Amino acid sequence: MACYFLILVFLQIPPPDLEPARVAVENQDYGNALRLLDSFLESDTTPTEGRYLRGIALRERGRNPTLQNRLQHLLARSANDFEFILAQDSSYRDVLLQYAILKRYQNDLQQAIILGEAQLRHRPELDYAVPKLLSFYWRYIVTTEPEEARVWLRRQTGSLSPLFVGRAYERQGLYEAAETIYLGRNMADPTITLLAKARLDFARMRPEEGTRSVEKAITNLNSRLDALILFEEIKSIASPAELAAFEQIDDTEEYRKFFSVFWSRRDPMPAAPYNARMAEHYRRLRIAEQDYLFNGFRSWFRSTFTHNEAYFPPIYLLSSDFTDQGIVFLRHGEPDQYTVGEANSWLYYDSSR
């Protein structure tokens, strides 16, 4: 009787090289990243990192607001990749934050906040997640009726929810209620609390106290996280050179020096009891939050005046929460002359303010 033997040969297939896709995502070449990742994910059986990178690439490609059906399809695919990773390991890298950013793109700010807070609980060492979470909270309160915002925020268990209950009171002009919340805050996050108090002081026309709060936050700065939070306050008026200098700092004392010089350089009256330019900055912020909010995406190709993305300075993208008028207003204030028509124009006699 013939005997037949079945010999199985298992070939160990080397894992695919993800480095080109990593580089493409890092360089924001999302179209190329998707081509590389889609090919990789067809054959790989454990595609955690590939799914992570593709989720980011799909999300950023989905920012194109010109094709709504395509936008929703890309964002849905991005969500599927993030959900796949979360089902395996919710502490993988910063996947909760990346998913939160996707929810922000979908204008689901409540879910963005919930995911952002979950990221801090799972990976508290990710200091760059805090400014993002602060921006989710901020956008929620400036786009939601104050009473509705307070009701929802009071139901949350996140560490930053009480602070933004105070900010919601502040937006209604209920300054005493806001101050009570700020004074009762746990000073485990003193920088955030001091800056909230500074905004309130400037809103209440108490510029000396507002200046002292900002200066105290600078003096007490003792981590990169503190520096990132402080930079969020000034990113819309920083110069490209200042942004580049900030990104090179890796020492707390240098961070303190950076912010002290930033404000002293702009102070028109150093002998006065408060920094007039600082007070003006927070005044403009209040107006911009009311009149110049932008709920879309910064897309350089939407401009009819240029086809070159390099035309826009990096601050333009950092200030993406405001319209173009809002960015100009934050940097220069009210125009000296203006015209209203099919194309509004603002004229400034002096741009150094």
C-alpha positions as CSV (number, residue, x, y, z in Angstrom):
1,M,0.0,0.0,0.0
2,A,1.4,3.3,-1.0
3,C,2.1,5.8,1.8
4,Y,1.7,9.5,1.2
5,F,3.3,12.0,3.4
6,L,2.1,15.6,3.6
7,I,5.0,17.9,4.4
8,L,4.1,21.4,5.5
9,V,6.7,24.0,5.2
10,F,6.2,27.2,7.2
11,L,7.9,30.2,5.7
12,Q,8.6,32.9,8.2
13,I,7.6,36.1,6.4
14,P,9.4,39.1,7.6
15,P,7.2,41.9,8.9
16,P,6.6,44.6,6.3
17,D,8.7,47.7,6.6
18,L,6.5,50.5,7.9
19,E,9.3,53.1,7.9
20,P,8.2,54.8,4.5
21,A,4.7,55.1,5.9
22,R,5.9,56.6,9.2
23,V,8.0,59.1,7.3
24,A,5.0,60.0,5.0
25,V,2.7,60.6,8.0
26,E,5.4,62.6,9.8
27,N,5.8,64.8,6.7
28,Q,2.0,65.1,6.3
29,D,2.2,63.3,2.9
30,Y,-1.1,61.6,3.7
31,G,-1.9,60.5,0.2
32,N,1.3,58.6,-0.2
33,A,1.0,57.2,3.4
34,L,-2.4,55.8,2.5
35,R,-1.1,54.1,-0.7
36,L,1.6,52.4,1.3
37,L,-0.6,51.5,4.3
38,D,-3.5,50.1,2.2
39,S,-1.0,47.8,0.5
40,F,0.5,46.7,3.8
41,L,-2.8,46.1,5.6
42,E,-4.0,43.7,2.8
43,S,-1.5,41.0,4.0
44,D,-0.5,41.7,7.5
45,T,-2.4,39.9,10.3
46,T,-1.4,42.1,13.2
47,P,-1.7,45.6,11.8
48,T,-1.8,47.6,15.0
49,E,0.8,50.2,14.0
50,G,-0.4,50.2,10.4
51,R,-4.0,50.8,11.6
52,Y,-2.8,53.6,13.9
53,L,-0.9,55.4,11.0
54,R,-3.7,54.8,8.5
55,G,-6.3,56.2,11.0
56,I,-4.3,59.4,11.2
57,A,-3.7,59.6,7.5
58,L,-7.4,59.0,6.7
59,R,-8.5,61.6,9.3
60,E,-6.2,64.3,7.9
61,R,-7.2,63.5,4.3
62,G,-10.8,63.8,5.5
63,R,-10.2,67.5,6.4
64,N,-10.8,68.5,2.8
65,P,-14.2,70.2,3.1
66,T,-14.9,70.3,-0.7
67,L,-16.4,66.8,-1.1
68,Q,-18.7,66.1,1.8
69,N,-19.5,62.4,0.8
70,R,-15.8,61.7,0.5
71,L,-15.1,63.5,3.8
72,Q,-17.6,61.4,5.7
73,H,-16.3,58.2,4.1
74,L,-12.7,58.9,5.0
75,L,-13.5,59.9,8.6
76,A,-15.6,56.7,9.0
77,R,-12.7,54.6,7.8
78,S,-10.4,56.5,10.2
79,A,-12.8,55.7,13.1
80,N,-12.8,52.0,12.1
81,D,-9.0,51.9,12.4
82,F,-9.0,53.6,15.8
83,E,-11.8,51.4,17.1
84,F,-9.8,48.3,16.0
85,I,-6.9,49.4,18.1
86,L,-8.9,50.3,21.1
87,A,-10.6,46.9,21.1
88,Q,-7.1,45.4,21.5
89,D,-5.3,47.9,23.7
90,S,-6.7,51.3,24.8
91,S,-3.3,52.3,26.1
92,Y,-1.6,51.9,22.7
93,R,0.5,55.1,22.1
94,D,-1.9,58.1,22.0
95,V,-4.7,56.4,20.1
96,L,-7.4,57.9,22.4
97,L,-6.1,61.4,21.7
98,Q,-5.9,60.7,17.9
99,Y,-9.5,59.4,18.1
100,A,-10.5,62.5,20.1
101,I,-9.1,64.7,17.3
102,L,-11.2,62.8,14.8
103,K,-14.3,63.5,16.9
104,R,-13.3,67.2,16.9
105,Y,-13.2,67.1,13.1
106,Q,-16.7,65.6,13.2
107,N,-17.8,68.4,15.5
108,D,-18.6,65.9,18.3
109,L,-16.9,67.9,21.0
110,Q,-18.5,66.1,23.9
111,Q,-17.0,62.8,22.7
112,A,-13.7,64.5,22.0
113,I,-13.6,65.7,25.6
114,I,-14.5,62.2,27.0
115,L,-11.8,60.6,24.9
116,G,-9.2,63.3,25.7
117,E,-9.8,62.8,29.5
118,A,-9.5,59.0,29.0
119,Q,-6.2,59.5,27.3
120,L,-4.9,61.4,30.4
121,R,-6.0,58.6,32.7
122,H,-4.4,55.9,30.6
123,R,-1.2,57.8,29.7
124,P,-0.7,60.8,32.1
125,E,2.9,61.2,30.9
126,L,1.7,62.4,27.5
127,D,2.0,66.1,28.3
128,Y,1.1,67.3,24.8
129,A,-2.4,65.8,25.2
130,V,-3.3,68.5,27.8
131,P,-3.3,71.5,25.4
132,K,-5.3,69.5,22.9
133,L,-7.9,68.6,25.6
134,L,-8.0,72.2,26.7
135,S,-8.8,73.2,23.1
136,F,-11.7,70.7,23.0
137,Y,-13.1,72.1,26.2
138,W,-12.6,75.7,25.0
139,R,-14.3,75.1,21.7
140,Y,-17.2,73.3,23.4
141,I,-18.0,76.3,25.7
142,V,-17.6,78.9,23.0
143,T,-20.0,77.1,20.6
144,T,-22.6,75.9,23.2
145,E,-25.1,77.9,25.1
146,P,-23.6,78.6,28.6
147,E,-26.5,77.0,30.6
148,E,-26.4,73.8,28.4
149,A,-22.6,73.7,28.7
150,R,-22.7,73.9,32.5
151,V,-25.3,71.2,32.8
152,W,-23.2,68.8,30.7
153,L,-19.9,69.7,32.2
154,R,-21.2,69.2,35.8
155,R,-22.0,65.6,34.9
156,Q,-18.5,64.9,33.8
157,T,-15.8,63.4,36.0
158,G,-12.8,64.8,34.1
159,S,-10.2,66.8,35.9
160,L,-10.8,70.0,33.8
161,S,-14.6,70.0,33.7
162,P,-15.1,72.2,36.8
163,L,-12.7,74.8,35.4
164,F,-14.8,75.2,32.3
165,V,-18.0,75.4,34.3
166,G,-16.3,78.6,35.5
167,R,-15.5,79.7,31.9
168,A,-19.1,79.2,31.0
169,Y,-20.2,81.5,33.8
170,E,-17.6,84.0,32.7
171,R,-18.9,84.1,29.1
172,Q,-22.3,85.2,30.6
173,G,-20.7,87.9,32.6
174,L,-21.3,86.0,35.9
175,Y,-17.8,86.9,37.1
176,E,-18.4,86.2,40.8
177,A,-19.6,82.7,40.2
178,A,-16.6,82.0,37.9
179,E,-14.2,83.5,40.5
180,T,-15.6,81.2,43.2
181,I,-14.9,78.2,41.1
182,Y,-11.3,79.3,40.2
183,L,-10.5,80.1,43.9
184,G,-11.8,76.7,44.9
185,R,-9.7,74.8,42.3
186,N,-7.2,72.2,43.3
187,M,-3.9,73.8,42.7
188,A,-2.4,70.5,41.4
189,D,-2.6,72.3,38.0
190,P,-1.7,75.8,39.1
191,T,-0.7,77.0,35.6
192,I,-4.2,76.3,34.1
193,T,-5.9,77.9,37.2
194,L,-3.7,81.0,37.2
195,L,-4.3,81.6,33.5
196,A,-8.1,81.2,34.0
197,K,-7.9,83.7,36.8
198,A,-5.9,86.1,34.6
199,R,-8.5,86.0,31.9
200,L,-11.2,86.7,34.4
201,D,-9.2,89.6,35.9
202,F,-8.7,91.2,32.6
203,A,-12.4,90.7,31.7
204,R,-13.3,92.5,35.0
205,M,-11.0,95.4,34.2
206,R,-8.5,94.4,36.8
207,P,-5.3,94.5,34.7
208,E,-2.9,94.7,37.6
209,E,-4.2,91.4,39.0
210,G,-4.4,89.8,35.6
211,T,-0.8,90.7,34.9
212,R,0.3,89.3,38.3
213,S,-1.5,86.0,37.6
214,V,0.3,85.6,34.2
215,E,3.6,86.5,35.7
216,K,3.1,84.1,38.6
217,A,2.3,81.3,36.1
218,I,5.6,82.1,34.3
219,T,7.6,82.2,37.6
220,N,6.1,78.9,38.8
221,L,6.7,77.2,35.5
222,N,8.5,73.9,36.2
223,S,7.7,71.5,33.4
224,R,7.3,71.2,29.6
225,L,3.6,70.8,30.2
226,D,3.4,74.2,31.9
227,A,5.3,75.7,29.0
228,L,2.9,74.2,26.4
229,I,-0.1,75.5,28.3
230,L,1.4,79.0,28.5
231,F,2.2,78.9,24.8
232,E,-1.4,78.1,24.0
233,E,-2.3,81.5,25.4
234,I,0.0,83.4,23.0
235,K,0.3,81.2,19.9
236,S,-1.9,83.5,17.8
237,I,0.4,86.5,18.3
238,A,3.8,84.8,18.3
239,S,6.2,85.4,15.4
240,P,7.5,82.5,13.3
241,A,11.0,83.2,14.9
242,E,9.5,83.0,18.4
243,L,7.7,79.7,17.5
244,A,10.9,78.2,16.2
245,A,12.8,79.4,19.3
246,F,10.2,77.9,21.6
247,E,10.3,74.5,19.9
248,Q,14.1,74.3,20.5
249,I,13.9,74.8,24.3
250,D,14.3,71.9,26.6
251,D,15.0,73.6,29.9
252,T,12.5,75.0,32.4
253,E,14.6,78.1,33.2
254,E,14.8,78.8,29.4
255,Y,11.1,78.5,29.2
256,R,10.6,81.0,32.0
257,K,13.0,83.4,30.2
258,F,11.2,82.9,26.9
259,F,7.8,84.0,28.3
260,S,9.2,86.8,30.3
261,V,11.0,88.2,27.3
262,F,7.9,87.6,25.1
263,W,5.8,89.9,27.2
264,S,8.4,92.5,28.3
265,R,9.3,93.0,24.6
266,R,5.7,93.9,23.8
267,D,5.1,96.0,26.9
268,P,4.7,99.7,25.7
269,M,4.9,101.1,29.3
270,P,7.3,99.0,31.4
271,A,7.0,101.4,34.3
272,A,3.2,101.0,34.5
273,P,1.7,98.7,37.2
274,Y,0.4,96.3,34.5
275,N,1.4,95.1,31.0
276,A,-0.9,97.0,28.6
277,R,-0.2,94.8,25.7
278,M,-1.1,91.7,27.8
279,A,-4.3,93.3,28.8
280,E,-5.0,94.2,25.2
281,H,-4.3,90.6,24.1
282,Y,-6.9,89.2,26.4
283,R,-9.4,91.9,25.4
284,R,-8.9,90.9,21.7
285,L,-9.3,87.2,22.6
286,R,-12.7,87.9,24.2
287,I,-13.9,89.7,21.1
288,A,-12.4,87.1,18.7
289,E,-14.2,84.3,20.6
290,Q,-17.4,86.1,20.1
291,D,-17.1,87.4,16.5
292,Y,-14.4,85.5,14.6
293,L,-14.7,81.8,15.4
294,F,-13.9,79.5,12.6
295,N,-15.5,76.0,12.6
296,G,-13.8,74.6,9.5
297,F,-10.4,73.5,8.6
298,R,-7.3,75.4,7.5
299,S,-6.9,74.4,3.9
300,W,-4.3,76.3,1.9
301,F,-5.8,75.3,-1.5
302,R,-9.0,77.2,-0.7
303,S,-7.2,80.5,-1.3
304,T,-7.8,82.1,-4.7
305,F,-4.6,84.1,-4.3
306,T,-2.0,81.4,-4.1
307,H,-1.3,77.8,-5.0
308,N,1.7,77.6,-2.6
309,E,1.1,76.2,0.9
310,A,4.4,77.9,2.0
311,Y,2.7,81.2,1.5
312,F,1.1,80.9,4.9
313,P,3.3,81.3,8.1
314,P,3.1,78.5,10.7
315,I,1.1,80.8,13.0
316,Y,-1.8,80.7,10.5
317,L,-2.3,77.0,11.2
318,L,-1.8,77.4,15.0
319,S,-4.6,80.0,15.0
320,S,-7.1,77.7,13.2
321,D,-9.9,78.4,15.6
322,F,-10.4,81.8,14.2
323,T,-11.2,83.3,10.8
324,D,-8.6,85.1,8.7
325,Q,-10.2,88.4,10.0
326,G,-9.9,87.0,13.6
327,I,-6.2,86.2,13.1
328,V,-5.5,89.7,11.9
329,F,-7.6,91.2,14.7
330,L,-5.7,89.2,17.4
331,R,-2.4,90.4,16.0
332,H,-3.2,94.0,15.1
333,G,-6.5,95.0,16.8
334,E,-9.2,97.2,15.2
335,P,-8.2,98.6,11.8
336,D,-7.7,102.4,11.4
337,Q,-9.9,102.3,8.3
338,Y,-12.1,99.7,6.7
339,T,-14.5,99.2,3.8
340,V,-17.5,97.0,3.7
341,G,-18.7,95.4,0.5
342,E,-18.2,92.4,-1.7
343,A,-14.6,92.3,-0.5
344,N,-14.1,93.8,3.0
345,S,-10.8,95.4,3.6
346,W,-9.0,96.6,6.7
347,L,-6.2,99.3,6.6
348,Y,-3.6,99.8,9.4
349,Y,-1.3,102.7,9.6
350,D,1.0,100.9,12.0
351,S,1.3,97.1,12.0
352,S,3.6,96.9,15.0
353,R,0.8,96.8,17.6
